[in-house]
Amino acid sequence: MELILWRHCEADAQTPDSARQLTKKGRKQASRMADWLNPRLPQGARVLVSPTARTVETAQALGRDFERSPDLAPGASAEAVLRAVGWPEAEGCVLVVGHQPTLGQVAIRVLTGQAGDAAMRKGAVWWFEGRERGSDTDVLLKAVVSPDWL
């Protein structure tokens, strides 16, 4: 299974939190990252998105179908996200568009099997591949990309 974590791009500070939209810079970040992701994503990749406006706007830059999932809303646990994507047993590729600190916690859980935190830049992507080896899962961190690098 491949798991891609994409933190939403820069958003304004309006309230309520769920209605925050991408800034001009955030729309540029989303476009740059979508341009990098699209040629690399498998055709049948599943895209799961938090139901907030800023994550939906980030995902829309891909120009692909996606599913909104309340399991990815702000404050979600790493465990809830991993259950929603089926890590590590699911087949194929899942792209998650979500929030900090949850995505950083998911990244540490995937890499180490332990609870912890990692900082993810706005608009950044962390791409993992899980390979079943008997009763274990080997995890490969394939890429960490920030829209500022593109």
C-alpha positions, 0 to 999 in steps of 0.5 A: 500500500502507498499512503500519501499525506498532504497537508492543506495549503496556506489558508486565511484566518476567518472563522469558523475554522471549517470555513477557512479558505486558501489564500492566494499563496495557498492556491499557488501552493496547491497548484504547484503540488498538484502539478507534481503529484498528478503525473506520479499518482496511480490512475486509481488512487483513492483521495480522502479529504477532510471536510473543511473548506481549505482541504477541499480547495487543496484537493480540488487542485488535483482535478480528480474525484475525491471523498470527504471523510469526517475521520480526517477533520481537525482534531482527528486521531492518527489511529482514526486516519489510519483506520479510514485509509486501511493502513497497512493492509489496503491495496493500492494508493491512498492520498489523504488531504488533512491537518496538523498536528494529525498528519505529523502524528500519522507520519510518526506512527507509520514510520515507527509504530509509536505515538509521536509528533512531526511538523509538516509544512503547509502544502507539503506531501509525505509519501510512504510505501508499506510492504508486507513481510510476513507478519511485519510491515516494512515502511519506505519513505519515498518522498517529502516535498514542500511546495516551496521547493517546486 
